[in-house]
């Protein structure tokens, strides 16, 4: 079964006034002018097209490592990935992965996990990190006591903030706002000790560095709350997360999930190939579970919530900090 690439984050869902709000929004923090100037490049397709062409040339002429290890080049060209064909993205990825796939991983536990991610695209690593019921209760209570934006990420919302108790009664008509996905700010997540400790967990750091082939850093931290709402959010359609050529993400589930209650579906092996008879794997996991994954693989969310009524999920991503997701989400104000 084959699927077309769906770059959800690349579609323009915003009016001019909403786009200007996004440009000037700082989460109440002191403006980081340089970063915000590079944020603006995400609004100009011609800049991305030129950047993408230069990026493909540099990587094919020299190597991916030249781009990957040079922050100056990354700053000017990171948005180019938006205009690079998915075929070229996979060519660059696969050539890079081949360059270190035979490297020895000394720790047998890490080796087993990395090999499974390379093969399937994801791995359940829950046994590696213990999350207690007390931790889960702490995290959920913390989020419910704070404000939520009306989008699956704050920078993909209308910037309207609401209390948890007001979400079900909130009505708005938009393609991605108020479609059952809500999110607190990254600062709210960092204010919780359980979340902050997980984000800095040595296992996440080591696994992502082993998988990516370079020393990674956490570049994105956000939590999503799903509740039942009318309409269909784009993330419930198959898509690939083209945040960067290479990264690793961890999905941490604070509520039980199954096929009828918010479970993500992943097409096994689709992180290595564009076409094939991919096996659909519904990630049905109990609360406290952690899935490590290469989310360049085809996956989709699930708005169905038959019995649990709501789903809490925290996403932590690791790679090179200067990439389109880190800039687009304005995570540079927090991380």
C-alpha positions as MATLAB code, in Angstrom:
seq = 'XXXXXXXXXXXXXXXXXXXXXXXXXXXXXXXXXXXXXXXXXXXXXXXXXXXXXXXXXXXXXXXXXXXXXXXXXXXXXXXXXXXXXXXXXXXXXXXXXXXXXXXXXXXXXXXXXXXXXXXXXXXXXXXXXXXXXXXXXXXXXXXXXXXXXXXXXXXXXXXXXXXXXXXXXXXXXXXXXXXXXXXXXXXXXXXXXXXXXXXXXXXXXXXXXXXXXXXXXXXXXXXXXXXXXXXXXXXXXXXXXXXXXXXXXXXXXXXXXXXXXXXXXXXXXXXXXXXXXXXXXXXXXXXXXXXXXXXXXXXXXXXXXXXXXXXXXXXXXXXXXXXXXXXXXXXXXXX';
ca = [
       0.000    0.000    0.000;
       1.436    3.390   -0.899;
       0.637    6.869    0.367;
       1.368   10.386   -0.739;
       3.337   12.630    1.562;
       1.169   15.062    3.486;
       3.003   18.090    4.844;
       0.323   19.342    7.201;
       2.462   22.115    8.652;
       3.156   23.559    5.182;
      -0.439   24.358    4.282;
      -1.577   27.919    4.904;
      -4.508   27.831    7.316;
      -4.252   31.474    8.354;
      -5.617   34.851    7.323;
      -3.211   37.778    6.940;
      -4.021   39.119   10.411;
      -3.543   35.665   11.952;
      -0.224   35.280   10.142;
       0.971   38.639   11.492;
      -0.060   37.593   14.991;
       2.073   34.475   14.595;
       5.087   36.515   13.507;
       4.925   38.884   16.466;
       3.870   36.398   19.145;
       6.499   35.846   21.879;
       4.579   33.982   24.630;
       5.072   37.078   26.795;
       8.848   36.707   26.716;
      11.580   39.117   25.604;
      11.781   39.059   21.838;
      14.564   37.049   20.236;
      15.013   39.161   17.145;
      17.437   36.948   15.197;
      15.307   33.842   15.667;
      12.128   35.727   14.796;
      13.720   36.995   11.577;
      14.450   33.411   10.561;
      10.915   32.474   11.617;
       9.651   34.884    8.963;
      11.401   32.847    6.248;
       8.750   30.170    6.822;
       6.253   32.566    5.239;
       8.124   32.983    1.941;
       7.881   30.122   -0.516;
      10.429   31.615   -2.906;
      13.051   31.764   -0.121;
      12.312   28.152    0.790;
      12.567   27.090   -2.857;
      15.967   28.746   -3.292;
      17.138   27.352    0.060;
      15.934   23.884   -0.877;
      17.814   23.942   -4.176;
      21.022   25.110   -2.487;
      20.579   22.504    0.232;
      20.189   19.617   -2.205;
      23.242   20.817   -4.156;
      25.428   21.142   -1.045;
      24.461   17.727    0.282;
      24.887   15.958   -3.059;
      28.153   17.769   -3.832;
      29.707   17.392   -0.398;
      27.758   15.542    2.303;
      24.809   15.724    4.656;
      27.252   16.147    7.517;
      28.412   19.481    6.091;
      24.895   20.859    6.493;
      24.122   18.982    9.686;
      27.160   20.179   11.613;
      27.210   23.805   10.519;
      24.802   26.028   12.461;
      25.444   28.999   10.160;
      24.345   27.035    7.090;
      21.450   25.533    9.024;
      20.085   28.935   10.049;
      19.957   30.142    6.447;
      18.761   26.934    4.815;
      16.638   25.038    7.381;
      13.325   26.125    5.818;
      14.434   24.713    2.455;
      13.263   21.244    3.476;
       9.717   22.477    2.834;
      10.425   22.729   -0.892;
      12.521   19.606   -1.277;
      10.654   16.687   -2.791;
       9.916   13.793   -0.480;
      11.925   11.607   -2.883;
      15.025   13.739   -2.345;
      14.449   13.863    1.406;
      14.405   10.065    1.538;
      17.451    9.805   -0.713;
      19.399   12.097    1.630;
      18.155   10.255    4.721;
      18.885    6.777    3.452;
      22.380    7.667    2.229;
      23.152    9.222    5.582;
      21.827    6.273    7.609;
      23.900    3.855    5.516;
      27.041    5.764    6.471;
      26.901    4.531   10.082;
      24.464    1.606   10.128;
      27.299   -0.847   10.877;
      28.544    1.081   13.903;
      28.676   -1.091   17.013;
      26.239   -0.238   19.814;
      27.860   -1.561   22.959;
      24.838   -1.492   25.265;
      22.632   -4.511   24.354;
      19.440   -2.824   25.616;
      20.037    0.258   23.479;
      21.080   -1.906   20.544;
      17.812   -3.843   20.603;
      15.768   -0.639   20.702;
      17.720    1.076   17.916;
      17.523   -1.977   15.652;
      13.766   -2.185   16.176;
      13.286    1.493   15.327;
      15.454    1.087   12.228;
      13.363   -1.885   11.158;
       9.810   -0.855   12.111;
      10.081    2.875   12.661;
       9.139    2.763   16.347;
       9.703    0.863   19.585;
       7.916    0.654   22.936;
      10.548    1.666   25.506;
       8.248    1.774   28.543;
      10.350   -0.767   30.480;
      13.372    1.501   30.202;
      11.823    4.401   32.128;
       9.414    3.960   34.996;
       6.475    6.336   35.144;
       4.421    5.767   38.282;
       0.677    6.227   38.729;
       1.543    9.101   41.046;
       3.546   10.741   38.262;
       0.628   10.354   35.857;
      -1.834   11.891   38.299;
       0.610   14.716   38.983;
       1.033   15.535   35.290;
      -2.668   15.450   34.399;
      -3.611   17.566   37.420;
      -0.880   20.063   36.495;
      -2.146   20.484   32.950;
      -5.785   20.744   33.991;
      -4.842   23.586   36.341;
      -3.315   25.610   33.475;
      -4.465   27.256   30.253;
      -4.793   25.564   26.861;
      -4.470   26.996   23.357;
      -7.125   25.947   20.844;
      -4.746   24.045   18.528;
      -2.593   20.915   18.634;
       0.399   23.236   19.136;
       0.244   26.810   20.488;
       1.737   28.272   17.290;
      -0.898   26.432   15.273;
      -3.781   27.948   17.178;
      -5.714   31.222   17.250;
      -3.731   32.099   20.432;
      -6.953   31.994   22.398;
      -6.232   30.507   25.819;
      -8.855   28.744   27.885;
      -9.205   26.896   31.122;
      -9.650   23.145   30.945;
     -13.229   23.442   32.227;
     -14.170   25.723   29.307;
     -12.898   23.591   26.421;
     -16.002   21.489   25.783;
     -18.246   24.543   25.569;
     -15.919   26.526   23.309;
     -17.191   26.916   19.745;
     -15.150   28.126   16.795;
     -15.169   27.328   13.088;
     -11.737   26.782   11.531;
      -9.808   24.019    9.761;
      -7.400   23.395   12.643;
      -8.619   25.456   15.609;
     -11.010   23.840   18.078;
     -11.012   20.477   16.302;
     -10.602   18.436   19.466;
      -6.862   19.118   19.876;
      -5.629   21.546   22.554;
      -2.189   22.334   23.942;
      -0.544   24.180   26.825;
       2.606   26.234   26.303;
       6.040   24.658   26.553;
       6.602   26.718   29.684;
       3.646   25.030   31.375;
       5.239   21.658   30.607;
       8.639   22.747   31.923;
       7.016   23.957   35.131;
       6.151   20.352   35.963;
       9.033   18.402   37.529;
       7.940   15.044   36.071;
       7.882   16.448   32.523;
      11.117   18.407   32.951;
      12.953   15.368   34.333;
      11.723   13.221   31.450;
      12.822   15.819   28.893;
      16.313   15.734   30.405;
      16.326   11.949   30.804;
      19.653   10.387   29.842;
      17.951    7.495   28.028;
      16.203    9.884   25.637;
      19.476   11.667   24.993;
      21.460    8.477   24.367;
      18.830    6.739   22.239;
      18.273    9.748   20.005;
      22.027   10.270   19.555;
      22.563    6.598   18.679;
      19.692    6.592   16.208;
      20.608    9.902   14.582;
      24.363    9.316   14.477;
      25.280   12.588   16.169;
      24.887   14.241   19.557;
      21.294   15.373   19.782;
      19.521   17.970   21.872;
      15.876   18.290   22.819;
      14.340   20.791   20.414;
      10.583   20.381   20.918;
       8.349   19.727   23.916;
       4.605   19.912   23.699;
       1.547   18.213   25.115;
      -1.748   17.581   23.380;
      -5.134   17.078   24.945;
      -7.779   15.420   22.800;
     -11.476   15.695   23.574;
     -14.532   14.882   21.487;
     -15.378   17.663   19.030;
     -17.118   17.892   15.691;
     -14.964   18.082   12.576;
     -11.770   16.411   11.431;
      -8.308   17.679   12.319;
      -5.624   17.246    9.595;
      -3.343   15.254   11.928;
      -5.874   12.401   11.797;
      -4.842   11.862    8.154;
      -1.681    9.977    7.192;
       1.299   12.297    7.120;
       5.060   12.461    7.607;
       6.718   14.819   10.075;
       9.347   16.576    7.968;
      10.798   18.578   10.846;
      14.301   17.713    9.707;
      16.040   15.024    7.684;
      16.938   13.055   10.809;
      15.522   13.160   14.349;
      13.858   10.964   16.962;
      10.671   11.617   18.891;
       9.148   10.159   22.041;
       5.400    9.918   22.611;
       4.492    9.703   26.313;
       0.944    8.581   27.048;
      -0.764    9.839   30.195;
      -4.014    8.023   29.445;
      -4.864    4.533   28.160;
      -5.206    4.374   24.381;
      -6.563    1.799   21.954;
      -8.093    1.770   18.474;
     -11.319    3.231   19.839;
      -9.636    5.726   22.115;
      -7.049    7.958   20.507;
      -4.392    5.432   19.470;
      -1.931    6.556   16.791;
      -1.519    4.331   13.713;
       1.959    3.843   12.217;
       2.834    2.251    8.874;
       5.746   -0.048    9.715;
       8.792    0.486    7.518;
       7.435    3.655    5.913;
      10.291    5.636    7.496;
      12.695    3.781    5.171;
      10.680    3.762    1.962;
       8.075    5.829    0.162;
       6.177    2.890   -1.258;
       5.507   -0.634   -0.142;
       3.039   -3.017    1.448;
       3.328   -1.376    4.841;
       1.763   -3.062    7.835;
      -0.590   -0.832    9.809;
       0.217   -0.939   13.502;
      -2.230    0.679   15.913;
      -0.217    1.799   18.931;
      -2.537    0.577   21.673;
      -0.767    1.246   24.974;
      -1.670    1.742   28.637;
      -1.072    5.014   30.459;
       2.559    5.582   31.386;
       3.794    4.095   28.110;
       6.554    5.620   25.971;
       6.940    5.046   22.230;
      10.213    6.077   20.584;
       9.750    6.696   16.881;
      11.032    8.055   13.606;
       7.960   10.083   12.741;
       9.102   10.621    9.171;
       7.237    7.348    8.796;
       3.580    7.539    7.824;
       1.325    7.902   10.830;
      -1.980    9.423   11.785;
      -3.815   10.509   14.882;
      -7.170    9.188   16.002;
      -9.973   11.477   17.158;
     -12.119    8.549   18.280;
     -12.693    8.577   22.046;
     -15.380    6.054   22.883;
     -14.762    5.472   26.572;
     -11.913    7.578   27.933;
     -13.426   10.927   26.753;
      -9.993   12.562   26.643;
      -6.393   11.733   25.807;
      -3.241   13.364   27.145;
      -0.041   12.882   25.144;
       3.348   14.575   25.529;
       5.742   14.724   22.562;
       9.487   15.202   23.018;
      11.747   15.487   19.970;
      15.533   15.344   19.741;
      17.922   16.216   16.941;
      19.666   19.374   15.784;
      17.980   22.374   17.387;
      17.987   24.513   14.271;
      15.246   22.935   12.190;
      11.885   23.995   10.845;
       9.868   22.524   13.742;
      11.977   24.205   16.436;
      11.657   27.539   14.633;
       8.025   27.164   13.521;
       6.874   26.278   17.051;
       9.008   29.124   18.469;
      10.477   26.616   20.892;
      13.561   28.831   20.960;
      11.722   30.929   23.566;
      11.848   27.979   25.973;
      14.527   25.441   24.969;
];
